[in-house]
Amino acid sequence: MIYVKRLNGKEFMINAIYIETVEAFPDTTISLTNGKKYIVKDSMADVKVKITDFYRSIHVLNMTHLKEDDADEK
């Protein structure tokens, strides 16, 4: 889950696994796989960092074990 802020400043959480797209119209709009859309204060760059950090925290983007295998092959 990631924290984002509504346009009124109220913070809430979105399950990052269900995020399909993040766009700026100019407000940042997060679309989920179920069709729901949320307009947030956070910039697209901030949302991207939060999503990346979330995926790293659940080890989806943690590929250090693959890097070690690559180093052994050289």
C-alpha angles and dihedrals in degrees: 000000000000130000118235133165128239118227088263089058097252111141122225139162131249125193101243092205089071097049110117102171140004116201139166118227079172090289113065110260121194116201120198128208090252091061097255117135129203126194111210140182093230116101121244089250091053092049090049091053091048092049092047091048090049093051090047090051090057090043096245092123096033104107099157091122089060092049090055090053090051091052091052092054094056 
